[in-house]
Amino acid sequence: MEHLFLIASTLSFLAGFAYAMYALGAKVRQPSRWNFIVMLAGFILQMGFLRLRSSAVGRCPLTNLFEVLIFLSWSVVLLYFVVGASYRLSLLGMFTAPLVFLIQLVAQLLPAAAHAPVYKKSAGFWPELHAAISLVAYGAFALAFVAGVMFLVQERHLKRHNLNSFFQNLPPIANLSVAMQRLMLAGFVLLTLGLVAGFLAGNVGAHRAAFASAGAVWLIYAALLVLRRTHRLSARRIAWLSVAAFTIVLTTLAALSYIHL
């Protein structure tokens, strides 16, 4: 049953992906609520999967990379709904749906996806809190990545004076810059809390590589925020670096401690 929820959720985000491609080709000039509806449907189905998976494994469902990626995609959609109506009803959802679809597709292609869930004793409050908060932080970084992509697309079309297109409905470039920075800051704060929870959980030495990976991500985003705050980097460079940084984030997932909870 849980996999039916997951498949239906992935198909919902695929529908959002397909609509984004259609809108690009048809040069749709008005934001559509269709993406909001399919994102909401996908989110509800994600929650159904995570609820059933949590019951099956007896803890927060973060026991392997498959579950971690599904939880990450859920975090992305959760934050998509949190960022505010002005962004939700713009084209943010049309850029977010493809990312969530791809993450879930990759997750379902992993060998762990075919394995039956295994009940495990809970690692305790602090380790599970560390895992969950860290992944929600990564969800914020994923949306900063989306905002960065939108910023770069908008900037390119403005430079080409290509205003009579689908992209004219993107939020103003200044708003995208602010949203990108706020999402990075939110992710940074959440990751800080996640690292603190990890230290409070103890046994740091056993997960040294995982903490080093998370610490490296923390330093990267700290540097980006400081450089932008001090105006040493332009918004355009921050956008490019937010895209690169999230790529690094994805490569560190397999090393994070919650995979071994």
C-alpha positions as CSV (number, residue, x, y, z in Angstrom):
1,M,0.0,0.0,0.0
2,E,2.8,2.5,0.9
3,H,4.3,2.1,-2.6
4,L,1.0,3.0,-4.2
5,F,1.0,6.3,-2.3
6,L,4.6,6.9,-3.4
7,I,3.9,6.0,-7.1
8,A,0.7,8.2,-7.1
9,S,2.7,11.1,-5.5
10,T,5.5,10.8,-8.1
11,L,2.9,10.8,-10.9
12,S,1.4,14.0,-9.4
13,F,4.8,15.7,-9.6
14,L,5.2,14.3,-13.1
15,A,2.0,16.0,-14.1
16,G,3.4,19.2,-12.7
17,F,6.6,18.6,-14.7
18,A,4.5,17.9,-17.9
19,Y,2.5,21.1,-17.4
20,A,5.7,23.1,-17.0
21,M,7.0,21.7,-20.3
22,Y,3.7,22.5,-22.0
23,A,3.6,26.0,-20.6
24,L,7.2,26.6,-21.9
25,G,6.2,25.5,-25.3
26,A,2.8,27.2,-25.4
27,K,4.2,30.4,-23.8
28,V,1.5,30.5,-21.3
29,R,1.2,34.1,-20.0
30,Q,-0.6,33.6,-16.7
31,P,0.4,31.5,-13.7
32,S,-1.9,28.5,-13.3
33,R,-3.4,27.0,-10.1
34,W,-3.0,23.6,-11.8
35,N,0.6,23.3,-10.4
36,F,-0.6,24.3,-7.0
37,I,-3.3,21.5,-7.1
38,V,-0.9,18.8,-8.3
39,M,1.7,19.8,-5.7
40,L,-0.9,19.7,-2.9
41,A,-2.0,16.2,-4.1
42,G,1.5,15.0,-4.3
43,F,2.3,16.3,-0.8
44,I,-0.7,14.6,0.7
45,L,0.3,11.3,-0.9
46,Q,3.9,11.8,0.3
47,M,2.5,12.2,3.8
48,G,0.6,9.0,3.4
49,F,3.7,7.1,2.3
50,L,5.8,8.5,5.1
51,R,3.1,7.7,7.7
52,L,2.9,4.0,6.6
53,R,6.7,3.7,6.3
54,S,7.2,5.2,9.8
55,S,4.8,2.6,11.2
56,A,6.6,-0.2,9.4
57,V,10.1,0.8,10.5
58,G,9.1,2.0,14.0
59,R,10.8,5.3,13.8
60,C,11.2,8.4,11.6
61,P,11.6,6.8,8.1
62,L,15.3,7.6,7.4
63,T,16.9,4.2,7.6
64,N,18.4,4.1,4.1
65,L,19.1,6.4,1.2
66,F,15.7,5.6,-0.5
67,E,13.8,6.9,2.5
68,V,16.2,9.8,2.9
69,L,15.5,11.0,-0.6
70,I,11.7,10.7,-0.2
71,F,11.9,12.6,3.0
72,L,14.0,15.3,1.3
73,S,11.4,15.6,-1.5
74,W,8.7,15.9,1.1
75,S,10.7,18.7,2.8
76,V,11.0,20.6,-0.5
77,V,7.3,20.5,-1.0
78,L,6.6,21.4,2.6
79,L,8.8,24.5,2.3
80,Y,7.2,25.3,-1.1
81,F,3.9,25.7,0.7
82,V,5.5,27.7,3.6
83,V,7.3,30.4,1.5
84,G,4.1,32.3,0.8
85,A,1.3,32.7,-1.6
86,S,3.1,35.2,-3.8
87,Y,5.7,32.6,-4.7
88,R,3.4,29.6,-4.7
89,L,1.1,31.1,-7.3
90,S,3.9,32.3,-9.5
91,L,6.1,29.9,-11.4
92,L,8.0,28.5,-8.4
93,G,5.8,25.4,-8.4
94,M,6.5,24.8,-12.1
95,F,10.2,24.8,-11.4
96,T,9.9,22.8,-8.1
97,A,7.7,20.0,-9.5
98,P,10.4,18.7,-11.9
99,L,13.0,18.7,-9.1
100,V,10.8,16.8,-6.7
101,F,9.8,14.3,-9.5
102,L,13.4,13.6,-10.3
103,I,14.4,13.1,-6.7
104,Q,11.6,10.6,-6.2
105,L,12.3,8.9,-9.4
106,V,16.0,8.4,-8.5
107,A,14.9,7.2,-5.0
108,Q,12.6,4.5,-6.5
109,L,15.4,3.3,-8.8
110,L,17.7,2.5,-5.8
111,P,18.0,-1.1,-4.7
112,A,16.7,-0.2,-1.2
113,A,13.4,0.8,-2.8
114,A,12.6,-2.9,-3.6
115,H,13.4,-4.1,-0.1
116,A,10.7,-4.6,2.5
117,P,11.0,-2.1,5.4
118,V,12.8,-3.5,8.4
119,Y,11.6,-2.6,11.9
120,K,14.4,-1.1,14.0
121,K,14.6,0.2,17.5
122,S,14.5,3.9,17.7
123,A,17.9,5.6,18.0
124,G,16.4,8.1,20.4
125,F,14.9,11.6,20.3
126,W,18.1,13.6,19.5
127,P,19.4,11.5,16.7
128,E,16.0,11.4,15.0
129,L,15.6,15.2,15.5
130,H,19.0,15.7,14.0
131,A,18.1,13.7,11.0
132,A,14.7,15.3,10.4
133,I,15.8,18.9,10.9
134,S,18.9,18.4,8.7
135,L,16.8,17.1,5.8
136,V,14.3,20.0,6.2
137,A,17.3,22.3,6.0
138,Y,18.4,20.6,2.8
139,G,14.8,21.1,1.5
140,A,15.3,24.9,2.0
141,F,18.6,24.7,0.1
142,A,16.8,22.9,-2.7
143,L,14.3,25.7,-3.0
144,A,17.2,28.2,-2.9
145,F,18.5,26.2,-5.9
146,V,15.1,26.6,-7.6
147,A,15.1,30.3,-6.9
148,G,18.6,30.6,-8.2
149,V,17.7,28.8,-11.5
150,M,14.7,31.1,-11.9
151,F,16.9,34.2,-11.2
152,L,19.4,33.1,-13.9
153,V,16.6,32.4,-16.4
154,Q,15.0,35.7,-15.7
155,E,18.3,37.6,-16.0
156,R,19.1,36.0,-19.3
157,H,15.7,36.9,-20.8
158,L,16.0,40.5,-19.5
159,K,19.4,40.9,-21.1
160,R,18.0,39.6,-24.4
161,H,14.9,41.9,-24.0
162,N,12.8,38.8,-24.5
163,L,9.8,40.1,-22.6
164,N,6.9,38.7,-24.6
165,S,7.3,35.2,-23.3
166,F,6.4,32.7,-20.7
167,F,9.2,34.0,-18.5
168,Q,7.7,37.4,-18.1
169,N,5.5,35.9,-15.4
170,L,8.5,35.0,-13.3
171,P,8.7,37.1,-10.0
172,P,10.8,40.3,-10.4
173,I,14.6,39.5,-10.3
174,A,15.0,41.5,-7.1
175,N,12.4,39.4,-5.4
176,L,14.0,36.2,-6.6
177,S,17.4,37.4,-5.1
178,V,15.7,38.1,-1.8
179,A,13.9,34.8,-1.8
180,M,17.1,32.9,-2.6
181,Q,19.0,34.5,0.2
182,R,16.2,34.0,2.7
183,L,15.9,30.4,1.8
184,M,19.6,29.9,2.2
185,L,19.5,31.6,5.6
186,A,16.5,29.4,6.7
187,G,18.4,26.3,5.6
188,F,21.5,27.5,7.4
189,V,19.7,28.1,10.6
190,L,17.9,24.7,10.4
191,L,21.2,22.9,9.6
192,T,22.8,24.6,12.6
193,L,20.0,23.3,14.8
194,G,20.4,19.9,13.2
195,L,24.1,19.8,14.0
196,V,23.5,20.9,17.6
197,A,20.9,18.0,17.9
198,G,23.5,15.7,16.5
199,F,26.1,16.7,19.1
200,L,23.5,16.4,21.8
201,A,22.8,12.8,20.6
202,G,26.4,11.9,21.4
203,N,28.6,9.3,19.8
204,V,30.0,11.8,17.3
205,G,33.2,9.8,16.8
206,A,31.2,6.9,15.3
207,H,29.8,9.2,12.7
208,R,32.9,11.4,12.1
209,A,32.6,11.4,8.3
210,A,28.9,12.2,8.4
211,F,29.5,15.2,10.7
212,A,32.4,16.3,8.5
213,S,30.1,16.2,5.4
214,A,27.3,18.2,7.2
215,G,29.9,20.6,8.6
216,A,31.3,21.2,5.1
217,V,27.8,22.0,3.8
218,W,27.3,24.4,6.8
219,L,30.6,26.2,6.0
220,I,29.7,26.5,2.3
221,Y,26.3,28.2,3.0
222,A,27.8,30.3,5.8
223,A,30.4,31.6,3.3
224,L,27.7,32.4,0.7
225,L,25.6,34.3,3.2
226,V,28.6,36.3,4.5
227,L,29.8,37.1,1.0
228,R,26.4,38.3,-0.1
229,R,25.8,40.2,3.1
230,T,29.0,42.1,2.7
231,H,28.3,42.7,-1.0
232,R,31.4,40.9,-2.1
233,L,29.5,38.8,-4.6
234,S,26.8,39.9,-7.0
235,A,23.3,38.3,-6.9
236,R,24.1,36.6,-10.1
237,R,27.2,34.9,-8.7
238,I,25.3,33.9,-5.6
239,A,22.6,32.3,-7.8
240,W,25.2,30.3,-9.7
241,L,26.9,29.3,-6.4
242,S,23.5,28.3,-4.8
243,V,23.0,25.9,-7.8
244,A,26.5,24.5,-7.3
245,A,26.1,24.3,-3.5
246,F,23.0,22.2,-3.7
247,T,24.7,19.9,-6.2
248,I,27.3,19.4,-3.4
249,V,24.5,18.9,-0.9
250,L,23.1,16.0,-2.9
251,T,26.5,14.3,-3.1
252,T,26.9,14.4,0.7
253,L,23.6,12.6,1.5
254,A,25.0,9.1,1.4
255,A,27.5,10.1,4.1
256,L,25.1,11.7,6.6
257,S,24.6,10.1,9.9
258,Y,20.9,9.5,9.6
259,I,21.4,6.9,7.0
260,H,22.9,4.8,9.8
261,L,20.3,5.5,12.4
